[in-house]
């Protein structure tokens, strides 16, 4: 697969240098959000970065807006990558579940690396996570993976129409399709095929979700602790 950084770079997003100038002091998450024009650099209720992004999402599309969407995607990828990395490190799962965890951990780490490479100094930092026993209890791991992967699909689908630049859409879709395969794989491992909790929970057409809905869902997990 063509690397994401070959499809799109910060130079593609920011040919006039305005974004990199705005991000030059973005050493902290709040600093980045202030530079991005998010009111007050407000944080998620659990203490991390994304509280201001839904307001930005409703703004008119722009290069700066696309960077905010990529940082939103990066934060979701941080969450997924940390979840699978911890599960692999703790090594409680073998067989097909263990193989799934290892493969998806590699994919999510690659997504994080690619998005950070595109964003450069404009990339937000990773929050801190506490997954409790969801990375050691197999039933909880499967249920959590199912939710995270479907949340990722809904998040990317929800933002695709808001992206201004074709290169950013291409990059987002290249990740969306992988997240959809992850969702289908964990559904199959759980014994779901179709129906309310299965591979096609919405029938013939999928349902995208807004940033606000995704942020509520992510915040409600309690996984983000700082």
N, C-alpha and C positions, 0 to 999 in steps of 0.2 A: 504494500500500500504506500502511496506517496505520502511522505511525512507532512504533518500539519503545517510545520514551519516553511515547507516549500509551497504550500497552497496560499499562505497568508502570513504576513509578518507585521510588526509594529510599523515598519516603513510603509507597507501597503495601506495601513489604516491611517497613517499620520504623515502624509507626504509634505505638509507644510510645517511639521515640527511642533504644532500647537499642543498636542497631547503629551509629548515627552516633556515639553516645558512645564505643563501643568502638573506633571507627575514627578518633577525633579526633587521635590521635598516629601514625596510620599513614602516616608520611612516607616510609617505606621498605617494601620488600616483606617483609622479615623482621619489621618492626614490625607490619604488617598481620596476618601469620600468627600472631604472638604474641597480638595482640588477638583474633583469631578463635578462639583456643584450640588452635591446632595446636602440638603439642609441640615446643618449642625453635625454632620458626620454621624447621624444617629445609628445606634446599634440594635441588633436583635435583642429581644427581651432576655434571652439567655446570656447576653453579654458579648456577642460577636457582631460581625461586620455588616449584616445585610439589611438592617431595618430600613435604611433610606432608599434602597434600590427600587422598590415598587413605584415610588414617586417619579424617579428618573425614567422608569419604564413607560410611564404615561406621556413623557415628553416627546416632542417631535424627533424622529430618527436623525442621527448625526453620527459623525465618526466617534465623538466622545460617548455617545449613547451605545454604539457598538462595543466599545471598550468596556463599558459598564456591564453589558450583557455577557461578554467573555469572562469578566471577573465573577459574575454570578454563577456561570457555568463552572469556573475554576473552583469555587467554594463547594459546589455540589460534588465535584470530582475529588476534592480533598477529603470530604466525608466518606465517599465510597472507597477511595484508595486506603484510607486509614482503617476502615472496617475490615477489609479483606486482608490487609497486611497484618493486622493484629491476629486475625483468625489463623493465618498461615504460621505466624510466629509462635502462637500457643500450641499449634499442632495437635488439636484434639480430634480432627476429622480425617478419615481415610476414605478409600474407595472413590466413588463417583463424586461425593460431596467434597472430599479433600482435593480432588483434581479440579473441580469447578472453582473452588476457592483460590487455588494457585493460579489458574489461568486468568480469572477475572482480576486478581490482584495485579498481575502483570499488565493487563489492559488498562486498568484504572491508573496505575502508576504512569503508564505511557501517556494517558490523557492529560494528567497533571503536568508532566514534563513538557508536552507539546504546547499546552495553553500558556504555561509560564514562559516558554520560549518565545511565543508570539507576543505576549504582553510586555516582556522585559521588565523594566523598572516600574511599570504601571501595574504589575501583578500584585494583588492583595496577598497578605500572608495567611497561612493556614491557621484556623482556630485550633483550640485544644478540644479533645474528645474523650468521652468516657462511655464505652459501650457496655459496661457492666458484664453480664454473663452471656450476652448475645453472640460473642465470638468463641464461646466454649461449649454452650448447650446446642446440640445439633438442631433440635426443633426450633429453637429461638433464632438460630443462625439462618435457617432456611426461610423462616417467616420474615425476618428482617431483610435478608437479601432480596426477597420477592418484592417487598415494599420499596426498598431503595431503588431497585432497577426500574420498576414501573414509575416511580416518582421521577427518575432521571429522564425517562422517555417523555413523560408529560411535560416536564420542564423545558426540554429542548424543543418539543413541538409547540409549546406555548410562546416561545420567544422567536421562532423562525420568522413569523410574519412581521416582527418588529425590527428586524435587522435591515440596515440600509444597503450594505455593500454585498455584492454577489460573492466575493471571496470569503466573507465571514459566514454567509449562508452555507457555502460549500463545506467549510470547515466544521460547522455545527452539525450538518447532516451526516458527515463522515463519522461523527461520534454517535449521533442519534441511532443510526442503524446498528451499531455495535451494542449499545445499551438495550435496544429492542431484542437482540439475540440473547443477551444475558437474561433478560426477563423471561423469554420463552424457555431458555434452558433450565432456570431454577423452577419455573412452573412445571416443566416436565419431570424434574427430579422430585418434586413434591407430589407427583401423581395427578396433576391437573392437566386436562386437555382442553376443554371448553367450559363455558359456564361462568358464573359470577366471579369466581376466583381463578379462572384458568388463563390459558394463553390468549384467548380472545375475549376478555371480560366485557368489552363494549360492542360485541358483535362485529359487523363488517367495517365499522369506522371507529377509529380511536378518538379519545377526547383529550385535547390539550388543556393545560392548566396555567393560570396566570402566576406571575411571580408572587403575588400576595398569598395565593393558595398554597404554593410550594413552600414559602417561608413559614407559613403557619404549621404546615405538616412537619417540616424539618425542626422547627422550634419545639413542636410538641413531642418529639422523640426523647428529648432530654439528653441527647448525645453530645450536644455542643455545650461546653462548660467554660469556655473562656477564649 
